[in-house]
Amino acid sequence: MPAPQAPPYARLLLDHLVRGDLALARVLGQHMHWGWWRHPGAGDGTLDDFAAALERMSQRVIDMAGIREGGCVLDAGCGFGGTLASLDLRFSRLVLVGLNIDGQQLRWAREQVRPRPGNRLEFVEGDACAMPFASGSFDAVLALECIFHFPDRRRFFQEARRVLRAGGILVLTDFVPTLLFLPMLAMQDVLFPSYIQRFFGASDLTYPLNHYRSLARFMGFEPLVEEDMTLNTLPTYPVARRLARELGPEAPFALASMLATEFVTRMGLLRYMALSYRKR
């Protein structure tokens, strides 16, 4: 299994945040994922609208996890801690844990996210495919827009099941290819050449929905929700392209990456999906 590494875009965003990029901090200072709108025409293109959409995406994932007061929640691949901050504001008596492979992201998260009285929050540096937690530690495991960076989805599902309590819920979001897109993805070096990998880093977009269904059955998960959020996320792209242009020397690579992802998404070849499962 290859050693996991933080994606280049996360380091790039963090560099800008640390240098005091206020516009970027308004929208990506905590959340680092796509936004959610009720329909494709709902976004107005402003940073405030985008920030609200990022929060809505986190809330959608939280809703799918069935979290209750007094629960224990793991955010695997927690980024800058935005979803944990949302949980902290919404619930009481929670034990919240953020797991990330990148210590620099975690340092930023610790500075930005402080729990309310009554909640506990811990950020842990570690691998989502080899979690440093005891079995049966959590009521819910979240993986918001990060599983495609993990070196092995099967190993992640195995670890998520191990650390979940009986009846616990796993929720993830992923860019899921259609079967029509899979032959094209066999030519990833052509479709996603080095200048795109320079921004997104190692990303496995070759895992279709039927593979998730088979994996869940094999690992002992009961499928709960398969929600196609593609249309709900489309207003992300104009704002993401706008922000990408502000990333200095890396702007061309960031913009090319966004344009490529937007193109295959609008062509119906790549879907943004939210999936949830219960541990049997």
Secondary structure, DSSP 8 states (H G I E B T S, - for coil): -------HHHHHHHHHHHTT-HHHHHHHSS--S----SSTT---S-HHHHHHHHHHHHHHHHHHTT--TT-EEEEET-TTSHHHHHHHHH-SS-EEEEEES-HHHHHHHHHH----TT-EEEEEE-BTTB--S-TT-EEEEEEES-GGGSS-HHHHHHHHHHHEEEEEEEEEEEEEE-TTTHHHHTTHHHHS-HHHHHHH-S------HHHHHHHHHHHTEEEEEEEE-HHHHTTHHHHHHHHHTTSGGGHHHHHHHHHHHHHHHHTTSEEEEEEEEEE-
